[in-house]
Amino acid sequence: MSRVLFIGLGNMGLPMAKNLVKAGHHVFGFDLSELAMENFSKAGGFRSISLNTEIKDVDFVITMLPSGKLVSDVLLEKNALFKEAREGTTFIDSSTIDVDTAKRLAQTALERGHFMLDAPVSGGTGGAALGTLTFMVGGNIATLERARPLLEAMGKNLFHAGEAGTGQIAKVCNNMLLAIHMIGTSEALNLGKALGMDPKVLSEIMSKSSGSNWSLNTYNPYPGVMENVPASRDYAGGFTVDLMNKDLGLAAESALRSKTPIPLGHGAMDLYRVHAQMGSKHLDFSSIIQFLRPLD
Ligand code: NAD
């Protein structure tokens, strides 16, 4: 049993922290939202009373926050948990953030006598609830082995991507590809429907043909084709257009810095930006199919 401080109990963090509690770990949870803290304590977690006290009483700190700026605020600046923690504390950041911040945090953790992993996830809110997330882990392999029991309580697939920052590299590449195949899948389904075909039958055919992909098979964007996906509940919950825009922005920055052409990545970013501006930023990202629907 480990003692854990979990910071960021949002759509992803809350179910992840709940799975740690279920696995028998002693987990303090902290979020700026009172409702999130209440929901966590209802699930058997310990509400954080004072970060500066609890940080001295845990072996692991997990952050699951919206941006690199916030993770940096919590660990280095505002809350300065790196400074407050006992030497040898292991920090795991599962947020999706930029590679440079991830590397800088890992380096600073090391200088302060701590251990740090960047461990972003894939699998969405469904995977977080079921404990089937994929973790892409950057950092020291011995640290990963120490963190393994915690990560395995929250996920099914655990990959060591390489040194610090490589977890975030894997994540940004994966999510750029995800945006591109979600848009491609949406175009194909809208076209099939406009030409007179049932999207469910078309999905079935393409899923066993060369167009098969995760957006089509597991997260189908066409309403009514699949149960238990955001398309079947008016695109509520799930992975928001806002967060997809954040990830596409991270991909575009990385591409610029590494001088790598990503024309489809840029195209996807343009479409998602306009989609957000038209009032859809809180919808699930599969709602892009609505933006691409045929003209009346
Ligand atoms: P969310 O907005 O639902 O949750 C973020 C939580 O952080 C909120 O509850 C917010 O109150 C809290 N928070 C913000 N600042 C804080 C602070 N200073 N201290 C404590 N709590 C603070 O976001 P999410 O969907 O849970 O995503 C979290 C991270 O996981 C993001 O980096 C996202 O890119 C990544 N991610 C999300 C998904 C998904 O499907 N939603 C999938 C993979 C990865």
Boltz pocket constraint, residues with backbone or C-beta under 6 A from the ligand:
constraints:
  - pocket:
      binder: B
      contacts: [[A, 7], [A, 8], [A, 9], [A, 10], [A, 11], [A, 12], [A, 13], [A, 30], [A, 31], [A, 32], [A, 33], [A, 36], [A, 64], [A, 65], [A, 66], [A, 67], [A, 70], [A, 74], [A, 94], [A, 95], [A, 96], [A, 97], [A, 121], [A, 122], [A, 123], [A, 124], [A, 125], [A, 238], [A, 239], [A, 240], [A, 243]]
      max_distance: 6.0
